[in-house]
Amino acid sequence: MYQPEIERIDDELYFFAASPATRRLRAQAQLLSQTDVPVLITGEAGSGKATAAQLIHSLSIRSSFQFMRVKCAVLTSDLLENELFGYEHASASGRPESTLGKLEQCAKGTILLDEFDTMPGAVQRRLLKLLETGEFVRCGGQTPIRPDVRIIAAMSGDLEVPATKKRIQEELFYRLSVFELRIPPLRERREEIPLLLGHLMNRLARRYSVPAPRFSSVLLDACQQHGWPGNLRELENFAKRFLAHGD
C-alpha cells in the first residue's frame, strides 16, 4: 500500500501521488521541470493534463513567474493568433499601439497550449516558426520578438491514431512530441479515488460553508468499481451532487 503524497501547487490545486501510476508521473514531471524544452501532455478529457502542466511549472526555475493556460479550442483562428502573438494597430489619434499577446505577457513563465491540436493551420505555422527560430512578429507588426517562455502543449486522445496526427502539421508534431507525458485515466489509479473524493468534498464543503458528509464503505467500493469515463471532472461533479443531495 502506498503512502499518499499530497503536493500543493497553488491555493486551490493539489497533486496526489497515491498510486504507482501517479508516482511515475510525479518523477517524470520532476525530470522535465529541469529542462526548458517543449513538452506534449496527452491523456483523456478530464484526466488532469492542466494540473500536470502546472506541476512541471511549479517544480521549475520559472515557478516564481506566471503560468498561463490558453484554451485553443474555444477561439477562432484570428482571435487565437492575436491572443498568442499580440498585434499592432493605430490608436484613435493615429499613433501606433501594441497589444501584447500571451507569449509576451508570460515572460519568464510557462504557457500551456491546451487542446493545441485544434489550432488552425495558420496558427500552427506561426507556432512552428517560433519553435524553429525562437522569435515571432506581432500581427500587423514588423519587429522580431524573442520571448522567454516555456511552452507546454496538451491534447486529448491518442497520438497513434492517424486522425490525430492529420490535424497537426508534421514538423510541429515532431517539435512538440520529443518529450511526451501521458496522464493515466482514473480507472488506472482506482486506489486514489477515496483520497480524491475526500479532498474534493472537503474543498466543496468549505466553499459552500456546509459540513462535509461522510462516505460509506459501500459507496467507496462502488466508486472504485466505476469506470469514470469523464475522469476527475466526472468525479468532481459526483462530489457536488452528493454534497447537494446526500444520496
Phi, psi and omega per residue, in radians:
M1 nan 2.299 -3.103
Y2 -1.510 2.381 3.014
Q3 -1.340 2.122 -3.068
P4 -1.151 2.444 3.037
E5 -1.967 2.123 -3.116
I6 -1.968 2.106 -3.053
E7 -2.017 2.152 3.136
R8 -1.446 2.209 3.126
I9 -1.721 -0.816 2.968
D10 -2.614 -2.908 -3.007
D11 -0.988 -0.665 -3.054
E12 -1.991 0.055 -2.996
L13 -2.166 2.247 -3.141
Y14 -2.275 2.663 3.022
F15 -1.981 2.240 -3.109
F16 -1.857 2.151 3.036
A17 -2.018 1.612 -3.055
A18 -2.284 0.324 3.128
S19 -2.641 2.819 3.077
P20 -0.967 -0.664 -3.096
A21 -1.113 -0.803 -3.091
T22 -1.384 -0.407 3.020
R23 -1.189 -0.685 3.052
R24 -1.114 -0.735 3.134
L25 -1.061 -0.745 3.126
R26 -1.092 -0.731 3.127
A27 -1.139 -0.700 3.109
Q28 -1.144 -0.722 3.119
A29 -1.081 -0.678 3.105
Q30 -1.061 -0.788 3.127
L31 -1.108 -0.788 -3.105
L32 -1.177 -0.485 -3.135
S33 -1.187 -0.354 -3.094
Q34 -1.465 -0.143 3.090
T35 -1.963 3.052 -3.128
D36 -2.152 0.301 -3.105
V37 -1.426 2.780 3.080
P38 -1.091 2.635 3.123
V39 -2.269 2.453 3.044
L40 -1.905 2.102 3.124
I41 -1.822 2.198 3.139
T42 -2.109 2.767 3.128
G43 2.807 2.907 3.139
E44 -1.178 2.793 3.101
A45 -1.035 2.337 3.091
G46 1.400 0.153 -3.053
S47 -1.482 -0.221 3.097
G48 1.925 0.546 -3.117
K49 -1.141 -0.739 -3.136
A50 -1.144 -0.637 3.092
T51 -1.105 -0.722 3.107
A52 -1.096 -0.696 3.108
A53 -1.103 -0.740 3.123
Q54 -1.187 -0.543 3.078
L55 -1.127 -0.799 3.096
I56 -1.010 -0.782 3.134
H57 -1.079 -0.778 -3.081
S58 -1.170 -0.421 3.137
L59 -1.563 -0.156 -3.023
S60 -1.650 3.014 3.104
I61 -1.244 -0.154 3.107
R62 -1.557 0.057 -2.982
S63 -1.065 -0.447 -3.137
S64 -1.438 -0.050 3.109
F65 -1.893 -3.122 -2.945
Q66 -1.318 2.528 2.943
F67 -1.940 2.222 -3.136
M68 -2.181 2.484 3.091
R69 -2.065 2.184 3.098
V70 -1.946 2.103 3.137
K71 -1.556 1.683 -3.017
C72 -1.129 -0.501 -3.032
A73 -1.262 -0.322 -3.034
V74 -1.704 0.003 -3.083
L75 -2.040 2.505 3.044
T76 -1.247 2.967 -3.081
S77 -0.981 -0.881 -3.110
D78 -1.127 -0.750 -3.128
L79 -1.148 -0.703 3.140
L80 -1.154 -0.712 3.127
E81 -1.080 -0.802 3.106
N82 -1.137 -0.685 -3.122
E83 -1.080 -0.710 -3.096
L84 -1.446 -0.845 -2.961
F85 -1.743 -0.188 -3.090
G86 1.324 3.115 -3.136
Y87 -2.722 2.797 3.101
E88 -2.033 2.436 -3.054
H89 -2.678 2.917 3.124
A90 -1.584 2.407 3.102
S91 -1.389 3.128 3.129
A92 -1.071 -0.498 3.140
S93 -1.491 -0.060 -3.131
G94 1.613 -0.076 3.122
R95 -1.380 2.523 3.123
P96 -1.229 2.423 3.105
E97 -2.288 2.687 -3.140
S98 -2.081 2.410 3.001
T99 -1.984 2.083 -3.080
L100 -1.287 2.420 3.037
G101 -1.512 3.086 -3.098
K102 -1.086 -0.554 -3.135
L103 -1.114 -0.546 3.085
E104 -1.536 -0.639 3.131
Q105 -1.095 -0.510 -3.063
C106 -1.637 0.555 -3.079
A107 -0.946 2.274 3.126
K108 1.212 0.023 -3.130
G109 -1.835 -2.647 -3.091
T110 -2.258 2.384 3.101
I111 -2.065 2.301 3.091
L112 -1.813 2.105 3.065
L113 -1.669 1.630 -3.044
D114 -1.410 2.386 -3.055
E115 0.935 0.830 -3.046
F116 -1.128 -0.373 -3.133
D117 -1.222 -0.166 3.058
T118 -1.557 -0.019 3.129
M119 -1.049 2.326 3.018
P120 -1.069 2.747 -3.069
G121 -0.987 -0.686 -3.105
A122 -1.105 -0.679 -3.132
V123 -1.278 -0.655 3.077
Q124 -1.040 -0.710 -3.127
R125 -1.136 -0.687 3.124
R126 -1.182 -0.680 3.104
L127 -1.136 -0.731 3.113
L128 -1.062 -0.749 3.128
K129 -1.086 -0.678 3.095
L130 -1.085 -0.758 -3.132
L131 -1.181 -0.542 -3.124
E132 -1.366 -0.725 -3.012
T133 -1.844 -0.328 -3.095
G134 1.417 0.159 -3.128
E135 -2.544 2.841 3.079
F136 -2.577 3.000 3.085
V137 -2.132 2.353 3.097
R138 -1.053 2.657 3.089
C139 -1.036 2.207 -3.118
G140 1.428 0.004 -3.113
G141 -1.839 -3.109 -3.135
Q142 -2.342 -0.285 -3.046
T143 -1.490 2.142 3.095
P144 -1.146 2.449 -3.138
I145 -2.177 2.340 3.122
R146 -1.921 1.689 -3.079
P147 -1.352 2.510 3.040
D148 -1.792 1.567 -3.047
V149 -2.607 2.491 3.061
R150 -1.559 2.245 -3.117
I151 -1.836 2.177 3.020
I152 -2.123 2.304 3.103
A153 -1.946 2.572 3.116
A154 -2.366 2.583 3.104
M155 -2.681 2.611 3.038
S156 -1.564 2.599 3.086
G157 1.913 -3.047 -3.025
D158 -1.928 2.221 -3.135
L159 -1.124 -0.400 -3.095
E160 -1.414 -0.159 3.127
V161 -1.365 2.143 -3.073
P162 -0.960 -0.655 -3.118
A163 -1.077 -0.564 3.113
T164 -1.152 -0.820 -3.117
K165 -1.141 -0.568 -3.118
K166 -1.098 -0.513 -3.108
R167 -1.345 -0.217 -3.039
I168 -2.031 2.300 3.082
Q169 -1.068 2.402 -2.978
E170 -0.980 -0.847 -3.108
E171 -1.111 -0.687 3.114
L172 -1.135 -0.724 3.118
F173 -0.996 -0.816 -3.102
Y174 -1.243 -0.544 3.086
R175 -1.128 -0.667 -3.036
L176 -1.604 -0.339 -3.005
S177 -1.777 0.260 3.080
V178 -1.049 -0.751 3.071
F179 -2.047 1.936 3.134
E180 -1.904 2.350 3.082
L181 -2.060 1.965 -3.126
R182 -1.643 2.248 3.117
I183 -1.626 2.097 -3.108
P184 -1.227 2.467 3.078
P185 -1.179 2.858 -3.068
L186 -1.067 -0.558 -3.118
R187 -1.178 -0.273 3.091
E188 -1.620 0.022 3.117
R189 -2.487 0.889 -3.043
R190 -1.062 -0.509 -3.109
E191 -1.120 -0.268 3.133
E192 -1.492 -0.232 -2.989
I193 -1.040 -0.805 3.103
P194 -1.031 -0.716 3.123
L195 -1.126 -0.796 -3.137
L196 -1.126 -0.727 3.119
L197 -1.083 -0.756 3.117
G198 -1.080 -0.738 3.120
H199 -1.129 -0.810 -3.133
L200 -1.079 -0.751 -3.108
M201 -1.155 -0.736 3.113
N202 -1.109 -0.696 3.132
R203 -1.152 -0.756 3.131
L204 -1.162 -0.696 3.140
A205 -1.106 -0.694 3.077
R206 -1.133 -0.710 -3.104
R207 -1.094 -0.712 -3.072
Y208 -1.743 0.102 3.083
S209 0.960 0.856 3.083
V210 -2.293 2.761 3.105
P211 -1.166 2.516 3.108
A212 -1.408 2.144 3.129
P213 -1.229 2.766 3.119
R214 -1.649 2.583 3.096
F215 -1.712 2.294 3.081
S216 -1.312 2.787 3.116
S217 -1.115 -0.572 3.118
V218 -1.130 -0.760 3.140
L219 -1.145 -0.746 3.140
L220 -1.119 -0.676 3.081
D221 -1.088 -0.741 3.133
A222 -1.112 -0.680 3.130
C223 -1.145 -0.643 3.140
Q224 -1.286 -0.359 3.096
Q225 -1.509 -0.384 -3.105
H226 -1.197 2.603 -3.089
G227 -1.395 -0.374 -3.139
W228 0.842 1.111 3.116
P229 -1.078 -0.444 3.097
G230 -1.573 0.032 3.063
N231 0.996 -2.426 -3.026
L232 -1.107 -0.542 3.127
R233 -1.145 -0.735 3.104
E234 -1.168 -0.688 3.126
L235 -1.086 -0.715 3.122
E236 -1.160 -0.699 3.091
N237 -1.100 -0.672 3.092
F238 -1.095 -0.751 3.130
A239 -1.079 -0.692 3.120
K240 -1.114 -0.762 3.133
R241 -1.141 -0.698 -3.140
F242 -1.158 -0.679 3.105
L243 -1.120 -0.646 -3.110
A244 -1.314 -0.686 -3.010
H245 -1.887 -0.400 -3.127
G246 1.082 0.462 -3.065
D247 -2.268 nan nan
